[in-house]
Amino acid sequence: MTENADGRRWWHGAVIYQLYVRSWRDSNDDGYGDLRGIIERLDYLSWLGVDAVWLSPTMPSPDDDWGYDVSDYTGVHPDLGTLADLDELIEQADQRGMRVLLDLVPNHTSSAHPWFADAASGREAEHRRYYVWADPQPDGGRPNNWLDFTGRPAWQWHDSGQYYLHNFLPGQPDLNWWEPAVHQEFARILEFWFERGVAGFRIDVANGLYKDAELRDNPPLDSDNPLEGVFGMRFVYNSNRPETHGVYRDWRKIAESYSPERLLLGETWVPDAQRLAAYYGDNDELQLGFNFPFALADLDPARLATIVEQTLAALPSGAGPVWMGSNHDLGRFPSRWCGGDERKIRLALLVLATLPGTTVLYYGDEIGMTDVDVPPALRRDHATLDLEGGADRDRARTPMPWDGSPGSGFTGPGVTPWLPMADPPVSTVADQRDKPESTLSLCRRLLALRRTELGRGLADFENLAVTEGVWTYRTGPLVVAANFTDRPADMPAEAGEVLLTTSAEQAPPSPGVLGPWEGVVTRRSGSAAGHDQL
Ligand code: GLC
């Protein structure tokens, strides 16, 4: 494929690094990571070999949900820096060949947003229709049975005599996408950032936006898959509405009017490949949608192979998948998939780096960082703090461990970081950087190999077999063999010359054998470097 020789679908083959800004690098010793901290460490990202960064929310916010409650869509949160800092970050990243994506939250605003302040001022207010208001039932009850993401009713009574809808916290009122002015506002917001050189957006709650016009009750849930619904309720009328697709068709036209084309990467919280593919439309909606069934699967090769195959089959022609194992909500794959086992972490990195399409690494994945047990008294995720058996999303949001100095290279000595560092300390970037056998070095080698062997474009992919826990697949000119078991296994016949192994010894234990939890990237016999998929 030559589709992106001109930089058009630059995300095909790319590695995007999700960077939780508050936890990456604190440049001014206030305990919070910030934009200048990212600028200081851009060389690290360039050394690692990533193509783009996605910054967790950077816009002004009262932080009921750490920036996912936006009070100004064209600003920068003062804790994180200034618009000038963001401009400089984009410029400096560009000089190193990297792009910058921001997080956009179109499903809801903060209740502190001026639109909501006006909307709440009275039923005739100019911005009233920007939000979802509904009259009480004749008995004063709530308009319907919808619950918010904490399991509490999704309707907040307001003294203007109506309820307003919040699928998340009461401080995050849902926008009303039936209102044309909301579309115009967001078209302007997209253009504002695209003009500044932002390469695209990760779109929060991308399958939200429109709500059923009649506000019908959600039906009961008959599945234990959290992607179908929660709290006994199937997500039917409060999300996944057909009208949402029109928003992305409009946004795609805006994205395509820029050069290079801007990327729309959706948080598509849907349970299967068909419903995921629907958000790509006829290749005229989102260019990428996150694959939650993949991320939520166990480290089970048969299951992963099936999801990969079904995803590739479902996507419209010319569109690519995106893979990730960790994020700021789900937790880190080194814990969830791998239970902290270094061999499994290295194997999972190999899979993530060699699947076709786009891969998103979460900060710390590259050093095999596991979740951190944050004591309840130090937790900062207000959204889940008082939930019994709550999600505890803080475990995957703790500061990046750069080195063994006081402050761990994240912040200055003596400064208390906003969330605690891992205790006992985990292996740091400095510990791993110069050790060829480290997970960080392996990750860097994998990204380099991906670049030279798979190149840009969508590598041609074929599942070859999953036999007794060994997953073998062809990806471009490569054959990957990955042993998902505790036992040594025979090297599959399709494997050719070994280019890379996940074994810390950097060589298979004996020729023709895969060690327990070892994966190898091999060159398919008869194929030369990086030629036949480009
Ligand atoms: C998304 C974000 C999550 C946030 C929620 C509400 O799921 O990833 O962190 O709490 O949306 O905006």
Residues whose N, C-alpha, C, O or C-beta is under 5 A from the ligand:
A	BS01	GLC	D65 Y68 F168 D204 V205 D329
